[in-house]
Amino acid sequence: MPRSAKILWRPHSNKKVESYIIERSTLSDPEWDELDRVDGRLNAEYIDTDLKDSTVYKYRVRVKTFDGIISTPSRVVKVVTKPLPQEVQNIHATTNLPKQIKLTWNRSTAKDFMHYNVYRSKDVNGHYSVIAQLKENSYSDKIQEDGKQYFYRVSVVDKDGLESHYDKYSIQGITLAKPNAPAIVEAKLINGRIEISWKEIDQRTVRYMVNRVYKKSFFDKESHDYKGITSQRMVDKNIVAGGTYYYKVYAVDKYGVQSKPSMEVTVEVPESQRIEVQEDVQPQKEVVVTPSNENGVVVHSQNLDLNGL
């Protein structure tokens, strides 16, 4: 029995028996102490509770009669309480998966295995709360943050509700961090269009997104995102004289994880600027994008040139 012991004996034949005296000792404390008394000659059992796990207890019983006579003790019986399940071994947590941390560990060999408890904390020595109970020896913690860190512990619980130790070892997991932002190299107004170029900083980058804000007036701004850019250059033909334009570039990896923005650059188009449609000397195959009123869709190539998409 988990954390308890049941003692049984044959009812005494002497009808003068008033009660039974239960005595207990342990290997660490060999002195016999009176544990409890059971009244009534025919009551011949006792349950000792709140015991320690995986511990040897020794019991013996004495008889007390109505006239106060106490017998010699019975023979000694030993009870070994059930041990806790074995601790979880080889816990691993990922540090390179987007929006999740995956935990794995060795499968429990306990014959009376019930489930695992997965605990999580923000700090290694902080408060750990149960976030999952499961029978499989792996768990994916879905987290909608990049570069988010948590600490985990896992325990085994058996069918009697006994739980293994789990507070001796914590494992750290981290969601995939954002890629490093690109570095804008140049932004300039040439022949009625704005040319922007940048430098790749993170090798995880597979494409870029450029955010453009057009400031019509102090209170009137338009913001659009140009996505799916694979080159490190963009030519913006969709400009007007007298406008002010702000550009930021983002790196995007293969999982769609987006970096923080690059430093913002500002380009002012003078009122006197003559805006003309310029044709490339050596035209190349290109996909041309310009903002719509909502999400940014494809329009005419004379407005915006995303080189190398």
Beta strands, then each sheet from edge to edge (+ up, - down):
strand 1: 4-8
strand 2: 17-26
strand 3: 33-39
strand 4: 45-49
strand 5: 56-65
strand 6: 77-80
strand 7: 92-93
strand 8: 100-104
strand 9: 113-121
strand 10: 129-134
strand 11: 138-142
strand 12: 149-158
strand 13: 171-174
strand 14: 183-190
strand 15: 193-199
strand 16: 207-215
strand 17: 221-229
strand 18: 233-236
strand 19: 244-252
strand 20: 265-268
strand 21: 304-305
sheet 1: 1+ 4-
sheet 2: 3+ 2- 5+ 6-
sheet 3: 7+ 8- 11+
sheet 4: 10+ 9- 12+ 13-
sheet 5: 14+ 15- 18+ 21-
sheet 6: 17+ 16- 19+ 20-
end
